[in-house]
Amino acid sequence: MVVALAAPVRERVVAKARDALSGDANRLLTGRLDGWRAAVWMASERPHAGVGPGAFAAAFVPAKLALLDRGAAFFREQTNPVFANAHNELLEVGAELGLPGLAALAWGGSVLLGRLRRRRWEGGDRALAGAALVALAVLALFHFPFRLALTGSPAALLLAWVLGDPDREEPGTVSRGRARAAALGLALLFALALWPAAGRLAASRLVRAAETRTLTAVRAGLDPAARRLLEGNVAMLDDAIRKDPAAISARVALGAQHLLLGHAESAIAAAAGDLPQPGPGAAARRAGRGGARRARDGAAARPPPRDPDPLRVRRGRRAGLRRRAR
């Protein structure tokens, strides 16, 4: 009924059905295979500890470059060249935390299923909880529900309901001294969070402006005017990093600009947070590395020398055969 009456939903379903019939899995998944491939690459490169909690976006640039070198085809209609999330919670845990994270996730899942099976439920609560957990698991395979407040808060309440113990007695009242200490601690944390707020807000505005300009440049086909726009974004994001050195989004966006401009080394350095400062010999070093690389590639691609006159080559071969016969 919803598909038949809502035009946007109907158009979406028809488009996805067409993608399924064409056999293009990445288009069917709206480019999610790009994030999944990158997550698998990160997990395979660092299986024991992963790339670090929250470091998926920073590690996406080297992962994408490595996959492009292997011949992987990325979704061409993707307007954002960098994925902030893998769009799969299981793969992202493996990429960021490695095998220990996957083991902890498996243990948590077993505890959750055991609680669902052994707890005393009333009426149809068991079926309702099971259906909600299945829906949450399916959503986690194609999205990132625990990283958004809109879906993460209901998911946390669902897990608390399943793991809760209704037979446990209510705790006693908290003393006034503890309540005051807790309020004072929260006020102190709030003040510490507001201390760098001005720089963070300014950096956030610069990142948002750069992202908007990036979409404009990508839609323009990366023509010369669009490339000048991206070069302006680089200066804008450098300013954002100076205002908020801890802004991961600014570094990721800076890596995306370099990636679109074709500067692979700068993209990796920006995403890793160790972009070198330009010194007096930096340009010469880059030119030297580029010249050596071009010379090496040219020598590898250059065909072996050969005589331009094939008739003279055949005559020489015949003369050599006659000398051997004598």
C-alpha positions as CSV (number, residue, x, y, z in Angstrom):
1,M,0.0,0.0,0.0
2,V,2.8,2.4,0.9
3,V,4.8,1.5,-2.2
4,A,1.7,2.1,-4.4
5,L,0.7,5.4,-2.9
6,A,4.0,7.1,-2.1
7,A,5.6,8.2,-5.3
8,P,9.2,8.6,-3.9
9,V,9.0,5.1,-2.3
10,R,7.6,3.6,-5.5
11,E,10.4,5.2,-7.6
12,R,13.0,3.9,-5.2
13,V,11.6,0.4,-5.3
14,V,11.5,0.4,-9.1
15,A,15.0,1.7,-9.4
16,K,16.4,-0.9,-7.0
17,A,14.5,-3.7,-8.9
18,R,16.1,-2.4,-12.1
19,D,19.5,-2.5,-10.5
20,A,18.9,-6.1,-9.2
21,L,17.9,-7.2,-12.7
22,S,21.0,-5.6,-14.2
23,G,23.3,-7.6,-11.9
24,D,25.2,-4.5,-10.6
25,A,25.5,-5.3,-6.9
26,N,27.3,-2.1,-5.9
27,R,24.6,0.1,-7.5
28,L,21.9,-2.0,-5.9
29,L,23.6,-1.3,-2.5
30,T,24.2,2.4,-3.4
31,G,28.0,2.1,-3.2
32,R,28.1,0.2,0.1
33,L,30.5,-2.3,-1.4
34,D,33.1,0.4,-1.3
35,G,33.0,0.7,2.4
36,W,32.8,-3.1,2.9
37,R,35.9,-3.7,0.8
38,A,37.8,-1.0,2.6
39,A,36.8,-2.5,6.0
40,V,37.9,-6.0,4.9
41,W,41.2,-4.5,3.7
42,M,41.8,-2.8,7.1
43,A,41.0,-6.0,9.0
44,S,43.3,-8.0,6.8
45,E,46.1,-5.5,7.2
46,R,45.8,-5.2,11.0
47,P,44.0,-8.3,12.2
48,H,45.3,-8.2,15.8
49,A,44.3,-4.7,16.9
50,G,42.6,-3.0,13.9
51,V,43.2,0.5,12.8
52,G,42.0,1.9,16.1
53,P,38.6,3.0,17.6
54,G,37.0,5.6,15.4
55,A,39.8,5.6,12.8
56,F,37.8,4.0,9.9
57,A,37.4,7.4,8.1
58,A,41.1,8.2,8.5
59,A,42.2,4.8,7.2
60,F,39.7,4.8,4.3
61,V,42.0,6.8,2.0
62,P,45.0,4.4,2.1
63,A,42.6,1.5,1.8
64,K,40.9,3.0,-1.2
65,L,44.2,3.7,-2.9
66,A,45.4,0.1,-2.2
67,L,42.2,-1.3,-3.6
68,L,42.4,0.9,-6.7
69,D,46.0,-0.4,-7.3
70,R,44.6,-3.9,-7.2
71,G,42.0,-3.0,-9.9
72,A,38.9,-2.7,-7.7
73,A,36.0,-0.8,-9.2
74,F,34.4,1.8,-7.0
75,F,30.9,3.3,-7.3
76,R,31.3,6.1,-9.9
77,E,28.2,8.0,-8.8
78,Q,29.5,8.3,-5.2
79,T,29.7,12.1,-4.5
80,N,31.7,11.7,-1.3
81,P,35.1,10.1,-2.0
82,V,35.7,9.2,1.7
83,F,33.5,6.9,3.8
84,A,33.1,7.9,7.4
85,N,31.6,4.5,8.3
86,A,31.6,1.1,6.7
87,H,27.8,0.9,6.6
88,N,28.2,-2.5,8.3
89,E,28.7,-2.6,12.1
90,L,30.2,-6.0,12.0
91,L,32.8,-5.1,9.4
92,E,33.6,-1.8,11.1
93,V,34.3,-3.5,14.4
94,G,36.6,-5.9,12.6
95,A,38.4,-3.0,10.9
96,E,38.7,-0.8,13.9
97,L,39.3,-3.3,16.7
98,G,40.5,-6.4,14.9
99,L,40.0,-10.0,16.1
100,P,39.6,-8.9,19.8
101,G,36.7,-6.6,18.9
102,L,35.0,-9.4,16.9
103,A,35.5,-11.8,19.8
104,A,33.9,-9.2,22.2
105,L,31.1,-8.7,19.8
106,A,30.4,-12.4,19.6
107,W,30.5,-12.7,23.4
108,G,28.0,-9.9,23.7
109,G,25.7,-11.5,21.1
110,S,25.8,-14.8,23.0
111,V,24.9,-13.1,26.3
112,L,22.1,-11.3,24.6
113,L,20.7,-14.5,23.0
114,G,21.1,-16.4,26.3
115,R,19.2,-13.7,28.2
116,L,16.4,-13.7,25.6
117,R,16.0,-17.5,26.0
118,R,16.3,-17.8,29.8
119,R,14.5,-14.8,31.0
120,R,10.9,-15.1,32.2
121,W,8.8,-13.1,29.8
122,E,5.2,-12.1,30.1
123,G,2.7,-12.6,27.3
124,G,4.2,-11.9,23.9
125,D,7.2,-9.9,25.1
126,R,9.6,-12.6,24.1
127,A,8.4,-12.6,20.5
128,L,8.4,-8.7,20.5
129,A,12.0,-8.6,21.8
130,G,13.2,-11.2,19.4
131,A,11.6,-9.4,16.4
132,A,13.2,-6.1,17.5
133,L,16.6,-7.7,17.9
134,V,16.4,-9.2,14.4
135,A,15.4,-5.9,12.9
136,L,18.3,-4.2,14.7
137,A,20.8,-6.8,13.5
138,V,19.6,-6.4,9.8
139,L,19.9,-2.7,10.1
140,A,23.4,-3.0,11.5
141,L,24.4,-5.1,8.5
142,F,23.6,-2.2,6.1
143,H,23.8,0.9,8.2
144,F,25.4,2.2,11.4
145,P,22.6,2.5,13.9
146,F,24.8,2.7,17.0
147,R,26.6,5.8,15.7
148,L,23.5,8.0,15.3
149,A,21.5,9.3,18.2
150,L,18.2,8.9,16.3
151,T,18.7,5.1,16.2
152,G,21.4,4.5,18.8
153,S,19.2,5.7,21.7
154,P,16.2,3.4,21.0
155,A,18.7,0.6,20.4
156,A,20.3,1.2,23.8
157,L,16.9,1.2,25.4
158,L,16.0,-2.1,23.6
159,L,19.2,-3.8,24.8
160,A,18.6,-2.5,28.4
161,W,15.1,-4.0,28.3
162,V,16.3,-7.4,27.1
163,L,19.2,-7.5,29.5
164,G,17.3,-6.1,32.5
165,D,16.2,-8.1,35.5
166,P,12.6,-7.4,36.4
167,D,12.8,-9.4,39.6
168,R,15.7,-7.3,41.0
169,E,14.7,-5.0,43.9
170,E,14.8,-1.2,43.4
171,P,17.9,0.5,44.8
172,G,17.6,2.8,47.7
173,T,17.7,6.5,47.5
174,V,20.9,8.4,46.9
175,S,22.2,10.6,49.6
176,R,22.3,14.4,49.1
177,G,26.1,14.4,49.4
178,R,26.5,12.0,46.5
179,A,24.0,13.8,44.4
180,R,25.8,17.1,44.9
181,A,29.2,15.5,44.1
182,A,27.7,14.0,40.9
183,A,26.1,17.4,39.9
184,L,29.4,19.2,40.5
185,G,31.3,16.6,38.4
186,L,28.9,16.9,35.6
187,A,29.1,20.7,35.7
188,L,32.9,20.5,35.6
189,L,32.8,18.2,32.6
190,F,30.3,20.5,30.9
191,A,32.7,23.5,31.4
192,L,35.7,21.6,30.1
193,A,33.6,20.6,27.0
194,L,32.6,24.3,26.4
195,W,36.2,25.6,26.8
196,P,37.3,25.0,23.1
197,A,33.7,25.4,21.8
198,A,34.5,28.6,19.8
199,G,37.3,26.9,17.8
200,R,35.3,23.8,17.2
201,L,32.3,25.7,16.0
202,A,34.4,27.7,13.6
203,A,36.2,24.6,12.3
204,S,32.8,22.8,11.9
205,R,31.5,25.7,9.8
206,L,34.6,25.6,7.6
207,V,34.3,21.8,7.1
208,R,30.6,22.1,6.2
209,A,31.4,24.8,3.7
210,A,34.2,22.7,2.1
211,E,31.9,19.7,1.9
212,T,29.3,21.8,0.0
213,R,31.9,23.1,-2.4
214,T,33.2,19.6,-2.9
215,L,29.7,18.4,-4.0
216,T,29.6,21.3,-6.5
217,A,33.0,20.4,-7.9
218,V,32.2,16.7,-8.2
219,R,28.9,17.5,-10.0
220,A,30.8,19.8,-12.4
221,G,33.0,16.9,-13.5
222,L,36.2,18.1,-11.9
223,D,36.9,20.7,-14.7
224,P,39.6,23.3,-14.2
225,A,37.2,25.6,-12.4
226,A,36.2,22.8,-10.1
227,R,39.8,21.9,-9.4
228,R,40.4,25.5,-8.4
229,L,37.5,25.2,-6.0
230,L,39.1,22.1,-4.5
231,E,42.4,23.9,-4.1
232,G,40.6,26.6,-2.2
233,N,39.0,23.9,0.0
234,V,42.5,22.7,1.0
235,A,43.4,26.2,2.4
236,M,40.0,26.4,4.1
237,L,40.5,23.0,5.8
238,D,44.0,23.8,6.8
239,D,42.5,26.8,8.6
240,A,39.9,24.5,10.2
241,I,42.7,22.2,11.5
242,R,44.5,25.1,13.0
243,K,41.3,26.2,14.8
244,D,40.6,22.7,16.1
245,P,43.6,20.4,15.9
246,A,41.5,17.5,17.2
247,A,38.9,17.8,14.4
248,I,39.0,14.4,12.7
249,S,36.4,15.4,10.2
250,A,38.6,18.3,8.9
251,R,41.5,15.9,8.3
252,V,39.3,13.4,6.6
253,A,37.8,16.1,4.4
254,L,41.3,17.4,3.6
255,G,42.4,13.9,2.5
256,A,39.3,13.8,0.3
257,Q,40.4,17.0,-1.4
258,H,43.8,15.7,-2.1
259,L,42.3,12.4,-3.3
260,L,40.1,14.2,-5.8
261,L,43.0,16.3,-7.0
262,G,45.1,13.2,-7.6
263,H,47.6,13.8,-4.8
264,A,47.8,10.3,-3.3
265,E,50.7,10.9,-0.9
266,S,49.2,14.1,0.4
267,A,45.8,12.3,0.8
268,I,47.4,9.6,3.0
269,A,49.4,12.1,5.0
270,A,46.3,14.3,5.6
271,A,44.1,11.4,6.7
272,A,46.9,10.2,9.0
273,G,47.3,13.6,10.6
274,D,51.0,14.1,9.7
275,L,50.8,16.4,6.8
276,P,54.4,17.8,6.4
277,Q,54.9,21.6,6.6
278,P,56.3,23.0,3.3
279,G,59.9,23.9,3.8
280,P,62.5,25.5,1.4
281,G,63.5,22.1,0.0
282,A,60.1,20.4,0.0
283,A,59.3,21.4,-3.6
284,A,62.7,20.2,-4.8
285,R,62.3,16.9,-3.0
286,R,58.9,16.3,-4.5
287,A,60.2,17.2,-7.9
288,G,63.1,14.8,-7.5
289,R,60.9,12.0,-6.4
290,G,58.4,12.7,-9.2
291,G,61.2,12.8,-11.8
292,A,62.8,9.6,-10.6
293,R,59.4,7.9,-10.6
294,R,58.7,9.1,-14.2
295,A,62.1,8.0,-15.4
296,R,61.6,4.6,-13.8
297,D,58.1,4.2,-15.3
298,G,59.3,5.4,-18.7
299,A,62.2,2.9,-18.7
300,A,59.8,0.1,-17.8
301,A,57.3,1.0,-20.4
302,R,59.9,1.7,-23.2
303,P,60.0,-1.1,-25.8
304,P,63.4,-2.7,-26.6
305,P,65.3,-1.0,-29.5
306,R,64.9,-2.6,-32.9
307,D,66.2,-1.9,-36.4
308,P,63.8,0.3,-38.3
309,D,64.5,-1.5,-41.6
310,P,63.1,-5.1,-41.6
311,L,64.6,-5.9,-45.0
312,R,68.1,-5.2,-43.6
313,V,67.3,-7.5,-40.6
314,R,66.3,-10.3,-42.9
315,R,69.5,-9.9,-45.0
316,G,71.6,-10.0,-41.9
317,R,69.9,-13.2,-40.8
318,R,70.5,-14.9,-44.2
319,A,74.2,-13.9,-44.2
320,G,74.6,-15.4,-40.8
321,L,73.0,-18.7,-41.9
322,R,75.3,-18.9,-44.9
323,R,78.4,-18.4,-42.8
324,R,77.3,-21.2,-40.4
325,A,76.7,-23.5,-43.4
326,R,80.2,-22.9,-44.6
